[in-house]
Amino acid sequence: SQTIHQWPATLVQPVGSPLSLECTVEGTSNPNLYWYRQAAGRGLQLLFYSVGIGQISSEVPQNLSASRPQDRQFILSSKKLLLSDSGFYLCAWSVRGIQETQYFGPGTRLLVL
Amino acid sequence: AQSVTQPDIHITVSEGASLELRCNYSYGATPYLFWYVQSPGQGLQLLLKYFSGDTLVQGIKGFEAEFKRSQSSFNLRKPSVHWSDAAEYFCAVGAGNNDMRFGAGTRLTVKP
């Protein structure tokens, strides 16, 4: 069966520090991969999605970036965190096609101080 | 681009009462529609989805949703709410460009 992992589960970082969040999927090949951010009391905001290795689409201009170095690995990064980057970051995967269900990881709670 | 509106930020119902969560979408073609549920501090779990065919869709945990094209709506319903249904519910619309748009969510509180 397929599983999706995210780490770390919780992260507290100072403003201006770098960020690296990792997401890996097991049990499937060539998935679509997604990064979402959920700010406190707000819905999900799609940040990036990827349909293949090295293929990243960005939905929102920001100081975050994403990379997909391997088929089942999706990394969210920042060179310098802002206070506004605090939130709950969710990774998801789906088989190809937008009609397919997205399966979400457990999330990473990021607090920037 | 597609968009989703969930008009109710927070709803409180008594245990055993019926529930309806509203969702309206904007998209030029027939959308792919989803309802997800999120328990506190957790990821999202799919409740049900609609692509085509019968406009009344049955999901897990006793939930159902009805697609009404004339109203651009996809409301989620449950005849009798259980305390374990307390969570946040998200409506989402998918389009042909490989992305998904989520509504802002509706938080459900269940009173004993």
Interface residues (C-beta under 8 A of the other chain):
Chain A: N32 Y34 Y36 R42 G43 L44 Q45 L46 Y49 V51 S57 E59 L90 A92 I98 Q99 T101 Q102 Y103 F104 G105 P106 G107 R109
Chain B: Q6 Y32 F34 Y36 G41 Q42 G43 L44 Q45 L46 K49 F51 F90 G94 A95 G96 N97 N98 D99 M100 R101 F102 G103 A104 G105
